[in-house]
């Protein structure tokens, strides 16, 4: 047994670690949520990771994103994350993709075989296409919902989309998935009502009306919950089996 993962093996067992080592997980979106999820997957012994994000590291990312360092400001987030993870687990196979997942790239992205997909995408249209495609192809997938403008990480939970409430993003995703015939989908969400954030502090990128406020602990906790669900399922444990409403 690789000494690096021995503490995890003590908890999950050798067969589980072998399954994790043989697994390929894709993490789409490497910000405050997806970056920490990717790191947790890497540190837990997942053997292959695809890391996708079209954005670059900015100074305003330093307060919460694990791949954001002064040395990586201006670097593609996919590359920055891959560099960090390669130093954590040199034997992990990494595929950094500096691109945005969208319908036009669907076949390109799904040309690879994934054992699990983590959706930490912000844009609703891209999120919906990814979820629908994964469901149609019977690939396990879990999505992060809104963490911006929230302060209480204790309210985060793994559940079914049908059991979400109080989250505007959850409401939109739930409604649109229903139109596509998808009634149940695993998510990490918080019912905490969003705080009013100061406006104008940072200019929104194209396609966004505003930038949400965000401290480290809420998105990081969401990323770790995503990783928990993925790791335990791949390891052969139920992880979290939400009861549909």
C-alpha positions in Angstrom: 0.0 0.0 0.0 1.2 3.5 -0.9 2.0 5.2 2.4 0.5 8.4 1.1 -3.0 7.0 1.2 -2.7 4.6 4.2 -4.8 6.7 6.6 -7.6 6.7 4.0 -7.3 2.9 3.5 -7.6 2.4 7.2 -11.0 4.0 7.0 -12.3 2.7 3.7 -10.4 -0.6 3.2 -8.0 -1.9 0.5 -10.7 -2.9 -2.1 -12.1 0.6 -1.9 -8.7 2.2 -2.5 -8.2 0.0 -5.5 -11.5 1.1 -7.0 -10.6 4.7 -6.4 -7.2 4.3 -8.0 -8.9 2.9 -11.1 -11.5 5.6 -11.3 -11.6 8.6 -13.6 -13.5 11.6 -12.3 -14.2 14.9 -14.2 -14.5 18.1 -12.3 -16.0 21.0 -14.3 -15.6 24.4 -12.7 -12.4 24.9 -10.6 -13.4 27.9 -8.5 -14.1 28.0 -4.8 -16.2 24.8 -4.9 -14.7 22.7 -7.7 -11.1 23.4 -6.9 -11.4 22.1 -3.3 -13.4 19.1 -4.6 -10.7 18.2 -7.1 -8.0 18.5 -4.4 -10.0 16.2 -2.0 -10.4 13.6 -4.8 -6.7 13.7 -5.5 -5.7 13.5 -1.8 -8.1 10.5 -1.4 -6.5 8.4 -4.1 -8.6 8.9 -7.2 -6.3 7.8 -10.0 -7.4 10.0 -12.9 -8.9 13.5 -13.0 -10.1 15.7 -15.8 -10.1 19.3 -14.7 -12.0 21.8 -16.8 -12.4 25.5 -16.5 -12.0 28.3 -19.1 -11.1 31.0 -16.5 -7.8 32.4 -15.3 -6.7 33.0 -11.7 -7.4 36.5 -10.5 -6.3 38.4 -7.4 -9.9 38.3 -6.1 -9.8 34.5 -6.1 -7.0 34.4 -3.5 -9.5 34.6 -0.6 -11.1 31.2 -1.3 -9.8 29.1 -4.2 -7.1 26.5 -3.5 -5.4 27.0 -6.9 -5.2 30.7 -6.4 -1.7 31.8 -5.3 0.2 35.0 -6.0 2.4 32.7 -8.2 -0.6 31.5 -10.3 -2.4 34.9 -10.8 -3.1 35.1 -14.5 -2.6 31.4 -15.1 -5.4 29.2 -16.5 -7.2 27.7 -13.5 -7.1 24.2 -15.1 -3.3 24.4 -15.4 -2.9 26.0 -11.9 -5.0 23.2 -10.4 -3.2 20.5 -12.2 0.2 21.9 -11.1 -0.9 21.8 -7.5 -2.4 18.3 -7.7 0.7 16.9 -9.5 2.7 18.0 -6.4 0.2 16.3 -4.1 -0.1 13.0 -6.0 2.5 12.6 -8.7 1.0 9.3 -9.9 -2.5 10.8 -10.5 -3.2 11.1 -14.2 -4.4 14.7 -14.8 -6.1 16.2 -17.9 -6.3 20.0 -17.5 -8.8 21.5 -20.0 -8.8 25.3 -20.3 -12.3 25.4 -21.8 -15.9 26.0 -20.9 -18.3 23.0 -21.1 -21.2 23.9 -23.4 -23.5 22.1 -25.9 -21.1 22.8 -28.8 -18.3 20.9 -26.9 -20.5 18.1 -25.7 -19.2 15.3 -27.9 -15.6 16.4 -27.5 -15.9 16.3 -23.7 -17.8 13.0 -23.6 -15.4 11.3 -25.9 -13.6 10.2 -22.7 -14.9 7.6 -20.3 -15.8 8.9 -16.8 -16.8 7.0 -13.7 -18.2 10.1 -12.1 -18.8 13.8 -13.0 -18.7 16.7 -10.6 -20.7 19.7 -11.9 -19.4 23.0 -10.3 -20.4 25.1 -13.3 -21.9 28.6 -12.7 -23.7 29.1 -16.0 -27.2 27.6 -16.0 -27.4 26.6 -19.7 -24.1 24.8 -19.5 -25.0 23.2 -16.2 -28.3 21.8 -17.6 -26.7 20.4 -20.7 -24.0 18.6 -18.7 -26.6 17.2 -16.3 -29.0 16.1 -19.0 -26.2 14.5 -21.1 -24.7 12.6 -18.1 -28.2 11.3 -17.1 -28.9 10.2 -20.7 -25.6 8.3 -20.8 -26.0 6.8 -17.3 -22.9 8.5 -16.0 -23.1 9.3 -12.2 -23.1 13.0 -11.7 -23.5 15.4 -8.7 -24.0 19.2 -8.9 -23.1 22.1 -6.7 -25.8 24.7 -6.3 -25.6 28.2 -5.0 -22.9 29.1 -2.4 -22.5 32.8 -3.1 -23.6 35.4 -0.6 -23.9 32.7 2.1 -22.1 32.5 5.5 -23.2 29.3 7.2 -21.5 26.2 6.0 -23.4 24.1 8.5 -26.5 24.4 6.4 -24.9 22.6 3.4 -26.1 19.1 2.6 -26.1 16.4 0.0 -29.6 15.7 -1.2 -31.9 15.2 -4.2 -32.8 18.2 -6.3 -36.5 17.4 -5.5 -35.8 18.2 -1.8 -34.2 21.6 -2.3 -35.7 24.9 -1.1 -34.7 28.5 -0.5 -32.0 28.5 -3.2 -32.7 30.4 -6.4 -30.3 28.4 -8.5 -31.9 25.1 -7.2 -35.3 26.4 -8.2 -34.2 27.2 -11.7 -32.3 23.9 -12.2 -35.1 21.9 -10.7 -37.7 23.4 -13.0 -35.6 23.1 -16.1 -34.6 19.5 -15.3 -38.3 18.6 -14.9 -39.0 19.9 -18.4 -36.3 17.5 -19.6 -37.9 14.6 -17.7 -35.3 14.5 -15.0 -37.0 14.4 -11.6 -34.2 13.3 -9.4 -30.6 14.4 -9.4 -27.9 14.5 -6.6 -26.8 17.9 -5.4 -25.0 19.8 -2.7 -27.1 22.8 -1.6 -27.8 25.1 1.2 -31.3 26.5 2.2 -29.6 29.5 3.8 -31.1 32.8 2.4 -28.5 34.9 0.6 -27.1 38.0 2.2 -27.2 41.3 0.3 -23.7 41.9 -0.9 -22.1 45.2 -1.7 -22.5 46.0 -5.4 -19.9 47.4 -7.8 -16.9 46.1 -5.9 -15.9 43.9 -8.9 -17.1 44.1 -12.5 -19.1 41.0 -13.7 -17.7 39.0 -16.6 -19.7 38.9 -19.9 -23.0 37.1 -19.5 -23.2 37.8 -15.7 -25.3 40.5 -14.1 -23.4 40.6 -10.9 -20.6 39.0 -8.9 -21.7 37.2 -5.7 -19.8 37.8 -2.4 -18.0 34.7 -1.1 -15.8 33.8 1.9 -13.7 30.7 1.9 -15.6 28.3 4.2 -18.9 27.9 2.4 -17.7 27.0 -1.1 -14.8 25.0 0.3 -17.3 23.0 2.5 -19.5 22.5 -0.5 -16.5 21.2 -2.5 -15.6 18.7 0.3 -19.2 17.4 0.4 -19.1 16.9 -3.3 -15.9 14.9 -2.9 -17.4 12.9 0.0 -20.3 11.8 -2.1 -18.1 10.8 -5.1 -15.5 9.0 -3.0 -17.9 6.9 -1.0 -19.9 5.9 -4.0 -16.8 5.0 -6.0 -15.5 3.1 -3.0 -18.6 1.0 -3.0 -20.3 2.8 -0.1 -23.7 4.4 -0.4 -22.1 7.8 0.5 -25.5 9.5 0.6 -28.6 8.0 -0.8 -31.1 10.8 -0.8 -34.8 9.8 -0.5 -36.7 11.4 -3.4 -39.8 13.4 -2.3 
